[in-house]
Amino acid sequence: MTAAVTGESDEVLTRVEAGVGLITLNRPKAINSLNHPMVNALSAVLTRWEADDAVRAVVLSGAGERGLCAGGDVVAVYDSARKDGVEARRFWRDEYLLNGQIGRFAKPFVSLMDGIVMGGGVGVSAHANTRVVTDTSKIAMPEVGIGFIPDVGGGFLLSRAPGALGLHAALTGAPFSGADAIAMGFADHYVPHSDLDAFTAAIVARGAESALAHHAVEPPPSALAAQRDWIDECFADDTVEEIVARLRAHQGHGAGPANDAANLIASRSPIAVSVALEVVRRAAKLDTLEDVLTQDYRVSSASVRSHDLVEGIRAQIIDKDRNPKWSPATLAAVTAADVDAYFAPVDDDLSF
C-alpha cells in the first residue's frame, strides 16, 4: 500500500490500496467545501491515476460525519466578487474543467454521496460513472438562495430528470433524498450508510461490481417522484412568475407542498431563479456535459458581477441576517434582456 498527500495541504487525502485509488475530501469542519487548491489537487490526482495501469478504480468520499461536500467555498467567492471577480472566475473555470474530467473518467469512479452533497459537491460526485447514495444523503442545488445559479454541470442532470423534477429542484433549491436522487438520475445505487466502510473495503478486495452486488439494496420509494403530477403541471409555465402563481393556485392533491414550493421560490433571488429556469431549459437542448459546463462558465461569469450574488452570500453566510435585499426586487421586474445577458459568451470560454 502506498499513501500520499496531494498538493501542499492535507485537504485532499489520497492513497492507493490494492489498485484502488481512495480520495477523501478533508475539510470536515466546513463539510468538505471545495476551495481552489482542492480542485487543483483533485484534477492532478485523477490525471495521474487515469494514466496509471496500477490503478483500476477510484473511490471518492468525505471526511467526518456530516457529508461528502457542502459545495464551493462561498466566502472566497464573496471576497472575490466584492473586488474584481477574477479569483472566483479562476476557481469556477478549474472546477468546471474538473467536473468534465470526472464525467469522462475512463475507469470505475465510485462517488459516495453520503450525508450533505450540495452545489459543488454534486459537481464532483454526480457526474461519476458509479454514484452511490445512502439513507443519510441530503442532496441539493441550493444556489438560488444566495443569488447564484445552479452550476457545476448540474443543469445537465436537472434538465434530464423525469418531467419537471429538475426544475422543482433548481428553482426551490430544496434538498432531496438518496431515493429521490436515483429517481432523478443524480445517482445509481443505494447502500445503507452503516455499510459504507464494508462497501469500500469490498471495492478494494473484489472490485466495484462485486461490492455493489453484495451491499447495494433497493432504494425506498422516491417521495419527490410520487408528486410528479402537480410538479409537472405547475412547472410547465413559461416564466417563474407564472410558475409561482400556478403553484399557489393548485388545489387538491399536493396543494400543501405546492404552496411550500411557491413560498421557497418567492424567497429566492428573482434574477437567479429566472436565469436558473433558462439554464435548465437551455441545458435540455445541449448534447454534452461539456456544453453545459461551457454555458455554466458564462452564467457564473455574469453572476460574479451581479448585485444579488454578493447580497445573497452576505445575508445567508456573512451577516446571517437571512434578509437579502434583492435587485430586481420582484419576479415581475426581471426582463428577458436581464436573463439573456447571463448567457453572453466570454473572452475565455471553456474548451475541453
C-alpha positions as a printed NumPy array, in Angstrom:
array([[  0.   ,   0.   ,   0.   ],
       [  1.195,   3.496,  -0.77 ],
       [ -0.08 ,   6.609,   0.915],
       [  0.479,  10.161,  -0.21 ],
       [ -0.967,  13.597,   0.363],
       [ -1.634,  15.587,  -2.782],
       [ -0.657,  19.214,  -3.142],
       [  0.684,  21.27 ,  -0.287],
       [ -2.164,  20.756,   2.161],
       [ -3.996,  17.915,   3.827],
       [ -7.372,  18.983,   2.43 ],
       [ -7.41 ,  16.205,  -0.182],
       [ -6.087,  12.88 ,   1.099],
       [ -5.207,  10.169,  -1.41 ],
       [ -3.859,   6.666,  -1.219],
       [ -3.749,   3.601,  -3.445],
       [ -4.764,   0.331,  -1.843],
       [ -4.651,  -2.903,  -3.851],
       [ -5.105,  -0.993,  -7.094],
       [ -7.94 ,   1.231,  -5.858],
       [ -7.315,   4.962,  -5.593],
       [ -9.038,   6.324,  -2.49 ],
       [ -9.732,  10.076,  -2.325],
       [-11.006,  11.756,   0.832],
       [-12.121,  15.389,   0.847],
       [-10.731,  16.524,   4.19 ],
       [-12.253,  19.752,   5.452],
       [-14.796,  18.217,   7.84 ],
       [-15.419,  21.43 ,   9.805],
       [-16.572,  23.044,   6.538],
       [-18.431,  19.872,   5.428],
       [-15.564,  19.417,   2.959],
       [-16.419,  22.544,   0.937],
       [-14.194,  22.886,  -2.101],
       [-11.558,  25.589,  -2.368],
       [ -9.285,  26.208,  -5.341],
       [ -6.3  ,  24.157,  -4.059],
       [ -8.627,  21.189,  -3.501],
       [ -9.96 ,  21.432,  -7.063],
       [ -6.416,  21.522,  -8.426],
       [ -5.369,  18.588,  -6.244],
       [ -8.334,  16.501,  -7.383],
       [ -7.643,  17.218, -11.042],
       [ -3.963,  16.352, -10.673],
       [ -4.519,  13.023,  -8.926],
       [ -7.241,  11.959, -11.374],
       [ -4.976,  12.788, -14.312],
       [ -2.208,  10.698, -12.755],
       [ -4.4  ,   7.739, -11.828],
       [ -6.223,   7.594, -15.154],
       [ -2.859,   7.087, -16.865],
       [ -1.566,   4.627, -14.236],
       [ -2.27 ,   0.987, -15.126],
       [ -1.733,   0.031, -11.485],
       [ -4.891,   1.969, -10.526],
       [ -8.029,   0.142, -11.649],
       [-10.746,   2.155,  -9.876],
       [-11.29 ,   5.308,  -7.802],
       [-13.477,   5.919,  -4.747],
       [-14.379,   9.461,  -3.593],
       [-15.573,  10.095,  -0.031],
       [-15.741,  12.918,   2.505],
       [-14.165,  13.132,   5.951],
       [-16.315,  13.487,   9.048],
       [-19.899,  12.551,   9.761],
       [-21.773,  15.371,   8.046],
       [-21.419,  14.702,   4.359],
       [-19.359,  14.334,   1.203],
       [-19.239,  18.039,   0.304],
       [-21.448,  21.043,   1.06 ],
       [-20.379,  22.946,  -2.081],
       [-17.806,  25.521,  -3.036],
       [-16.103,  27.974,  -0.702],
       [-18.667,  30.782,  -0.967],
       [-16.787,  33.112,   1.386],
       [-13.878,  33.129,  -1.077],
       [-16.351,  33.826,  -3.895],
       [-17.848,  36.667,  -1.852],
       [-14.445,  38.242,  -1.22 ],
       [-13.553,  37.995,  -4.902],
       [-16.921,  39.325,  -6.119],
       [-16.555,  42.39 ,  -3.905],
       [-13.277,  43.141,  -5.705],
       [-12.94 ,  42.281,  -9.393],
       [-14.273,  38.701,  -9.522],
       [-11.056,  37.392, -11.098],
       [-10.269,  34.794,  -8.433],
       [-13.853,  33.491,  -8.383],
       [-13.81 ,  33.052, -12.162],
       [-10.464,  31.231, -11.98 ],
       [-11.895,  28.908,  -9.345],
       [-15.029,  28.183, -11.378],
       [-13.01 ,  27.628, -14.543],
       [-10.845,  24.965, -12.908],
       [-13.816,  23.49 , -11.052],
       [-15.856,  23.074, -14.237],
       [-12.878,  21.563, -16.065],
       [-12.637,  19.085, -13.167],
       [-16.371,  18.297, -13.447],
       [-15.852,  17.493, -17.133],
       [-12.79 ,  15.395, -16.291],
       [-14.859,  13.34 , -13.822],
       [-17.614,  12.912, -16.406],
       [-15.102,  11.494, -18.911],
       [-13.086,   9.387, -16.435],
       [-12.29 ,   6.097, -18.162],
       [-12.107,   3.8  , -15.125],
       [-14.716,   2.928, -12.5  ],
       [-15.217,   6.09 , -10.395],
       [-17.338,   5.412,  -7.323],
       [-18.638,   8.537,  -5.577],
       [-20.052,   8.042,  -2.093],
       [-22.812,  10.671,  -1.977],
       [-23.371,  10.253,   1.749],
       [-24.828,  12.966,   4.016],
       [-24.817,  16.521,   2.674],
       [-23.994,  16.782,  -1.043],
       [-24.772,  20.225,  -2.391],
       [-23.687,  22.511,  -5.24 ],
       [-20.028,  21.861,  -5.928],
       [-20.363,  18.559,  -4.075],
       [-22.82 ,  17.445,  -6.76 ],
       [-20.265,  18.513,  -9.377],
       [-17.551,  16.173,  -8.087],
       [-19.886,  13.216,  -7.499],
       [-22.991,  13.137,  -9.69 ],
       [-21.015,  13.086, -12.975],
       [-19.124,   9.958, -11.896],
       [-19.917,   6.676, -13.631],
       [-20.859,   4.866, -10.383],
       [-22.844,   7.069,  -7.978],
       [-23.865,   5.722,  -4.565],
       [-26.373,   7.338,  -2.196],
       [-27.406,   6.308,   1.311],
       [-30.217,   6.726,   3.821],
       [-28.48 ,   9.885,   5.097],
       [-27.994,  11.548,   1.695],
       [-29.236,  15.133,   1.538],
       [-28.649,  16.443,  -1.953],
       [-29.423,  19.896,  -3.338],
       [-28.607,  22.553,  -5.881],
       [-29.389,  25.459,  -3.499],
       [-27.62 ,  28.27 ,  -5.381],
       [-30.67 ,  30.498,  -5.947],
       [-30.814,  31.105,  -2.185],
       [-27.568,  33.097,  -2.377],
       [-28.329,  34.884,  -5.643],
       [-26.312,  32.36 ,  -7.662],
       [-27.413,  29.902, -10.36 ],
       [-27.054,  26.086, -10.414],
       [-23.677,  25.344, -11.981],
       [-21.041,  22.524, -11.994],
       [-22.932,  20.831, -14.838],
       [-25.989,  20.467, -12.618],
       [-28.168,  21.719, -15.458],
       [-27.188,  18.653, -17.496],
       [-28.729,  16.409, -14.82 ],
       [-31.606,  18.716, -13.846],
       [-32.757,  19.038, -17.453],
       [-32.766,  15.265, -17.916],
       [-34.656,  14.405, -14.733],
       [-38.153,  12.951, -15.305],
       [-40.824,  15.55 , -16.019],
       [-40.253,  18.804, -14.154],
       [-38.486,  17.312, -11.113],
       [-35.26 ,  19.05 , -12.127],
       [-36.965,  22.423, -12.422],
       [-38.502,  21.935,  -8.979],
       [-35.033,  21.25 ,  -7.529],
       [-33.414,  24.155,  -9.384],
       [-35.987,  26.835,  -8.582],
       [-36.707,  25.882,  -4.96 ],
       [-33.142,  24.873,  -4.062],
       [-34.761,  22.356,  -1.702],
       [-32.824,  19.246,  -0.65 ],
       [-33.85 ,  15.789,  -1.841],
       [-33.135,  12.288,  -0.569],
       [-30.961,   9.499,  -1.898],
       [-34.046,   7.732,  -3.211],
       [-35.088,  10.961,  -4.961],
       [-31.584,  11.291,  -6.409],
       [-31.839,   7.863,  -8.029],
       [-35.296,   8.667,  -9.409],
       [-33.963,  11.966, -10.801],
       [-30.843,  10.498, -12.433],
       [-28.374,  12.034,  -9.974],
       [-27.32 ,   8.632,  -8.613],
       [-27.345,   4.929,  -9.476],
       [-27.107,   2.759,  -6.359],
       [-28.377,   2.76 ,  -2.756],
       [-26.116,   1.439,   0.006],
       [-27.063,   1.799,   3.7  ],
       [-24.915,   4.375,   5.493],
       [-23.915,   1.749,   8.055],
       [-22.453,  -0.429,   5.262],
       [-20.22 ,   2.204,   3.654],
       [-16.961,   1.115,   5.303],
       [-17.593,  -2.526,   4.419],
       [-18.651,  -1.476,   0.903],
       [-15.409,   0.469,   0.372],
       [-13.361,  -2.461,   1.716],
       [-15.188,  -4.756,  -0.701],
       [-14.307,  -2.484,  -3.651],
       [-10.643,  -2.771,  -2.646],
       [-10.87 ,  -6.539,  -2.154],
       [-13.103,  -7.599,  -5.04 ],
       [-13.907,  -4.637,  -7.294],
       [-16.849,  -2.269,  -7.647],
       [-19.267,  -4.679,  -9.347],
       [-18.874,  -7.343,  -6.673],
       [-19.115,  -4.735,  -3.899],
       [-22.364,  -3.385,  -5.343],
       [-23.777,  -6.893,  -5.727],
       [-23.167,  -7.56 ,  -2.033],
       [-24.045,  -4.179,  -0.481],
       [-26.468,  -2.231,  -2.726],
       [-30.14 ,  -2.552,  -1.805],
       [-33.436,  -1.492,  -3.364],
       [-33.987,   2.204,  -2.587],
       [-37.17 ,   3.241,  -0.816],
       [-39.819,   4.937,  -2.948],
       [-38.999,   8.489,  -4.038],
       [-41.231,  10.984,  -2.258],
       [-40.493,  13.57 ,  -4.934],
       [-41.307,  11.282,  -7.857],
       [-44.623,  10.468,  -6.173],
       [-45.568,  14.152,  -6.564],
       [-44.857,  14.397, -10.285],
       [-48.466,  15.066, -11.181],
       [-48.647,  18.534,  -9.624],
       [-44.937,  19.287, -10.169],
       [-45.155,  18.606, -13.909],
       [-48.361,  20.645, -14.195],
       [-47.223,  23.67 , -12.176],
       [-43.702,  23.96 , -13.598],
       [-44.865,  23.902, -17.227],
       [-45.43 ,  27.668, -17.476],
       [-43.089,  29.974, -19.366],
       [-41.893,  32.257, -16.56 ],
       [-41.082,  31.84 , -12.884],
       [-43.804,  34.371, -12.051],
       [-46.376,  32.188, -13.816],
       [-44.983,  29.029, -12.149],
       [-45.333,  30.593,  -8.685],
       [-48.894,  31.687,  -9.479],
       [-49.754,  28.174, -10.683],
       [-48.252,  26.653,  -7.521],
       [-50.273,  28.99 ,  -5.298],
       [-53.473,  28.245,  -7.187],
       [-53.019,  24.468,  -7.105],
       [-55.837,  22.669,  -5.282],
       [-56.368,  19.077,  -4.186],
       [-53.548,  16.533,  -4.044],
       [-50.241,  18.26 ,  -3.412],
       [-51.731,  21.656,  -2.544],
       [-49.629,  21.974,   0.629],
       [-46.27 ,  21.04 ,  -0.94 ],
       [-47.098,  23.201,  -3.978],
       [-47.677,  26.227,  -1.769],
       [-44.469,  25.448,   0.15 ],
       [-42.592,  25.371,  -3.155],
       [-44.115,  28.733,  -4.138],
       [-43.014,  30.246,  -0.828],
       [-39.483,  28.906,  -1.253],
       [-39.147,  30.237,  -4.8  ],
       [-40.556,  33.61 ,  -3.704],
       [-37.824,  33.876,  -1.071],
       [-35.045,  33.352,  -3.624],
       [-33.282,  35.913,  -5.791],
       [-35.727,  36.856,  -8.579],
       [-32.982,  37.183, -11.198],
       [-31.28 ,  33.97 , -10.041],
       [-34.434,  31.842, -10.296],
       [-35.277,  33.413, -13.647],
       [-31.819,  32.582, -15.007],
       [-31.965,  29.11 , -13.392],
       [-35.164,  28.351, -15.32 ],
       [-33.43 ,  29.337, -18.551],
       [-30.261,  27.395, -17.632],
       [-32.221,  24.165, -17.26 ],
       [-34.275,  24.737, -20.401],
       [-31.208,  25.539, -22.489],
       [-29.298,  22.612, -20.989],
       [-32.025,  20.262, -22.25 ],
       [-31.025,  21.241, -25.809],
       [-27.262,  20.855, -25.245],
       [-25.772,  17.495, -26.183],
       [-22.971,  17.003, -23.684],
       [-21.939,  17.749, -20.12 ],
       [-19.085,  19.847, -21.535],
       [-21.553,  22.003, -23.486],
       [-23.49 ,  22.653, -20.262],
       [-20.29 ,  23.45 , -18.34 ],
       [-19.366,  25.977, -21.037],
       [-22.775,  27.58 , -20.511],
       [-22.231,  27.478, -16.725],
       [-18.968,  29.387, -17.027],
       [-20.68 ,  32.158, -18.987],
       [-23.533,  32.355, -16.478],
       [-21.233,  32.325, -13.446],
       [-19.013,  34.983, -15.016],
       [-22.082,  37.207, -15.272],
       [-23.18 ,  36.283, -11.737],
       [-19.946,  37.477, -10.183],
       [-20.732,  40.978, -11.476],
       [-24.304,  40.89 , -10.146],
       [-25.719,  42.611,  -7.093],
       [-27.537,  39.516,  -5.866],
       [-24.57 ,  37.151,  -5.529],
       [-22.776,  39.448,  -3.077],
       [-26.006,  40.347,  -1.292],
       [-27.162,  36.74 ,  -1.049],
       [-23.892,  35.478,   0.459],
       [-23.85 ,  38.45 ,   2.809],
       [-27.344,  37.732,   4.091],
       [-27.02 ,  33.949,   4.389],
       [-23.347,  33.382,   5.273],
       [-21.571,  36.585,   6.342],
       [-24.05 ,  38.591,   8.43 ],
       [-26.556,  35.72 ,   8.718],
       [-29.491,  38.133,   8.962],
       [-31.364,  35.979,   6.392],
       [-32.847,  39.156,   4.958],
       [-31.376,  39.766,   1.497],
       [-32.401,  42.864,  -0.424],
       [-32.661,  41.508,  -3.941],
       [-32.33 ,  43.655,  -7.079],
       [-34.514,  43.46 ,  -9.096],
       [-36.744,  43.056,  -6.056],
       [-39.575,  41.131,  -7.738],
       [-40.03 ,  38.479, -10.428],
       [-42.178,  40.931, -12.392],
       [-39.255,  43.356, -12.584],
       [-36.931,  40.82 , -14.241],
       [-36.815,  41.313, -18.013],
       [-35.946,  38.865, -20.782],
       [-32.923,  41.053, -21.562],
       [-31.757,  40.734, -17.944],
       [-31.841,  36.946, -18.285],
       [-30.265,  36.798, -21.748],
       [-27.305,  38.881, -20.567],
       [-26.186,  35.985, -18.344],
       [-25.611,  33.768, -21.391],
       [-23.32 ,  36.099, -23.334],
       [-20.039,  34.484, -24.484],
       [-16.912,  35.41 , -22.532],
       [-13.4  ,  36.05 , -23.801],
       [-12.046,  32.938, -22.067],
       [-14.821,  30.467, -22.962],
       [-14.24 ,  26.976, -21.654],
       [-12.801,  24.384, -24.026],
       [-12.348,  20.703, -23.281]])
